[in-house]
Amino acid sequence: MRESKPFIDTNVIVYAFEAGARKQEAALNLLVAGGVTSVQVLNEFASVARRKLGFAWTEIEEAVAGICVLLPDPAPLRLQTRVRAVQMAERFDFSIYDGLIVAAALEAGCSVLYTEDMQHGQKIEELVINNPFR
């Protein structure tokens, strides 16, 4: 059986790029260790980097390129992923965006989802939510 890589959510990536954030070191360590992310996460990162971190578009694209070196082959955002995300959102009372993250992590075969946006320790099928900043 192959070892499952963890899925990295948007907030972990944002902390890795947020200068002076107390969670930056832990976030960087998770990125360097490798794992999986999704196109949805990259889009969310771009939005936060632009609005909250004040990144220029060129800085965002450089950051995304670097993320893709550490987390290659982001999970695509497909119609079937969206359908599964709605099911997750309804079943677990998630936002559609959190549903998309969970659905992408499940489709990628991940057993751990690193995020601080959901309930630590919650198990969804074979996926366990882990808040790495607790």
C-alpha positions in Angstrom: 0.0 0.0 0.0 1.4 3.4 -1.0 1.8 6.1 1.6 -0.8 8.8 1.4 0.4 12.4 1.2 -1.4 15.1 3.3 -3.7 17.6 1.7 -2.7 21.3 2.4 -5.5 23.8 2.8 -5.3 27.5 1.9 -4.7 28.9 5.4 -1.5 26.8 5.8 -0.2 28.3 2.5 -1.2 31.8 3.5 0.6 31.6 6.8 3.7 30.4 4.9 3.7 33.7 3.0 2.6 36.0 5.8 5.7 37.8 7.0 5.9 37.8 10.8 3.0 35.4 11.3 3.6 33.3 14.4 2.4 30.3 12.5 4.7 30.9 9.5 7.5 28.4 10.6 5.0 25.6 11.1 3.3 26.3 7.8 6.6 26.4 5.9 7.7 23.1 7.4 4.4 21.5 6.2 4.9 22.9 2.7 8.5 21.7 2.5 7.5 18.3 3.7 5.3 18.0 0.6 1.8 16.9 0.0 -1.2 17.7 -2.2 -3.2 20.8 -2.8 -5.8 21.8 -5.4 -6.6 24.4 -8.0 -9.3 25.6 -5.6 -6.7 26.2 -2.9 -4.4 28.1 -5.3 -7.3 30.3 -6.3 -8.2 31.0 -2.7 -4.5 31.8 -2.0 -4.4 34.2 -4.9 -7.5 36.0 -3.5 -6.1 36.3 0.0 -2.6 37.2 -1.2 -4.1 40.1 -3.3 -6.6 41.4 -0.7 -4.9 40.8 2.6 -1.2 40.4 1.9 -1.1 43.1 -0.7 0.8 41.0 -3.2 1.0 42.2 -6.8 -0.2 39.8 -9.5 3.4 39.0 -10.5 4.2 38.2 -6.8 1.2 35.9 -6.6 2.2 34.0 -9.8 5.7 33.6 -8.5 4.3 32.3 -5.2 2.0 29.9 -6.9 4.9 28.6 -9.0 6.9 28.0 -5.9 3.9 26.2 -4.2 3.6 24.0 -7.2 7.2 22.9 -6.9 6.6 21.8 -3.3 3.0 20.5 -4.0 3.1 19.4 -7.6 0.1 18.4 -9.7 -2.6 20.2 -7.8 -5.9 18.4 -7.8 -8.2 19.7 -10.6 -11.5 21.4 -10.0 -13.9 19.1 -11.9 -17.7 18.9 -12.1 -17.7 15.6 -10.2 -15.6 17.3 -7.5 -18.2 20.0 -7.2 -21.0 17.4 -6.9 -19.1 15.6 -4.1 -18.4 19.0 -2.5 -22.1 19.8 -2.3 -22.8 16.4 -0.7 -20.0 17.1 1.9 -21.3 20.6 2.5 -24.8 19.4 3.1 -23.8 16.4 5.2 -21.3 18.2 7.4 -22.7 21.7 7.3 -19.6 23.0 5.5 -19.4 26.0 3.2 -19.1 25.0 -0.5 -15.5 26.0 -0.4 -14.7 23.7 2.6 -16.7 21.0 0.8 -14.5 21.5 -2.3 -11.4 21.1 -0.2 -12.6 17.9 1.5 -13.8 16.5 -1.9 -10.5 17.2 -3.5 -8.6 15.7 -0.6 -10.7 12.5 -0.8 -10.4 12.3 -4.6 -6.6 12.6 -4.2 -6.5 9.7 -1.8 -5.3 11.8 1.1 -5.7 10.5 4.7 -4.9 13.8 6.4 -6.2 17.4 5.7 -4.1 20.1 7.3 -6.4 23.1 8.0 -7.5 25.3 10.9 -10.8 25.9 9.3 -12.6 22.7 10.3 -13.0 20.6 13.4 -9.6 19.1 14.5 -9.9 15.3 14.6 -13.1 15.1 12.5 -13.0 12.0 10.3 -14.7 12.1 6.9 -14.5 8.7 5.2 -10.8 7.9 5.2 -9.8 11.6 5.8 -8.9 13.1 9.2 -8.9 16.8 9.8 -5.7 18.0 11.5 -5.1 21.5 12.8 -1.3 21.8 12.7 -1.4 25.0 14.7 -3.1 23.7 17.9 
